[in-house]
Amino acid sequence: MNLVDLQKKLLNAARAHPPSDAVPYAFEQRIMARLRARPVEDAALWWGRALWRAAGACVAVSLLLGVWIYLPFNATASDSSFSQELEQTMLAAVDDTDETW
């Protein structure tokens, strides 16, 4: 079957029977009933779920960091020298001001 002929026949049939301007019986009531039956999305519910998930992740990170802080590690000489150099660097300005007075 030729698609162009089929299209012409369908268009002629649609033009021969235009749609009615009348609204079906109880159309408005059916639409309003469907809208009322649809559940309303609660934005606070979505925020609450997201915040509880974020709180769980924060607790997990806090626990991991807390365990990591209290784990014993081998302190080498380079660690102690680094801390001494850091202390001298941080207190260098304080030491210089004491000598000028």
C-alpha positions in Angstrom: 0.0 0.0 0.0 1.2 3.5 -0.9 1.9 5.6 2.3 1.0 8.9 0.5 -2.4 7.6 -0.5 -3.0 6.2 3.0 -2.1 9.6 4.5 -4.5 11.4 2.1 -7.4 9.0 2.9 -6.8 9.5 6.7 -6.7 13.3 6.4 -9.9 13.3 4.3 -11.6 11.1 6.8 -10.5 13.4 9.7 -11.7 16.5 7.8 -15.1 14.9 7.1 -15.7 14.3 10.8 -14.4 17.3 12.8 -14.2 17.0 16.6 -17.0 18.2 18.7 -16.8 21.3 20.9 -18.9 19.6 23.6 -17.1 18.5 26.8 -17.8 14.9 27.9 -20.0 14.4 30.9 -18.3 14.8 34.3 -15.0 15.5 32.6 -13.9 18.1 35.2 -14.8 15.9 38.1 -12.8 13.0 36.7 -9.7 15.2 36.2 -10.0 16.7 39.7 -10.4 13.3 41.2 -7.3 12.1 39.5 -5.4 15.2 40.7 -6.5 14.6 44.3 -5.6 10.9 44.2 -2.0 11.8 43.1 0.3 11.9 46.1 1.8 15.3 46.9 5.6 15.4 47.0 6.9 16.7 50.3 10.1 18.7 50.0 10.8 18.3 53.7 10.7 14.6 53.3 13.4 14.7 50.6 15.6 17.1 52.6 15.2 14.9 55.6 16.3 11.8 53.8 19.3 13.5 52.2 20.4 15.0 55.6 20.2 11.6 57.3 22.3 10.1 54.6 24.8 12.9 54.9 24.8 12.5 58.7 25.7 8.8 58.4 28.6 9.6 56.0 29.9 12.3 58.5 29.7 9.8 61.4 31.6 7.2 59.3 34.3 9.8 58.4 34.6 11.0 62.0 35.0 7.4 63.2 37.7 6.6 60.6 39.6 9.8 61.4 39.3 9.1 65.2 40.7 5.6 64.8 43.5 6.9 62.5 44.6 9.5 65.1 44.8 7.0 67.9 46.7 4.3 65.9 50.3 4.0 67.1 52.9 4.7 64.5 56.7 4.5 64.5 58.2 7.9 65.2 61.5 8.2 63.5 64.3 10.7 64.0 63.2 12.7 61.0 59.7 13.2 62.5 61.2 14.7 65.7 63.6 16.9 63.8 60.8 18.1 61.6 58.8 19.0 64.6 61.7 20.8 66.1 62.4 22.7 62.9 58.7 23.6 62.7 58.7 24.9 66.2 61.8 27.0 65.6 60.3 28.5 62.4 57.0 29.3 64.1 58.7 30.9 67.1 61.4 32.7 65.1 59.4 35.9 65.0 58.7 35.8 68.8 62.4 35.2 69.5 63.4 38.2 67.3 61.1 40.6 69.0 62.4 39.6 72.5 65.9 40.5 71.5 65.0 44.0 70.2 63.6 45.1 73.5 
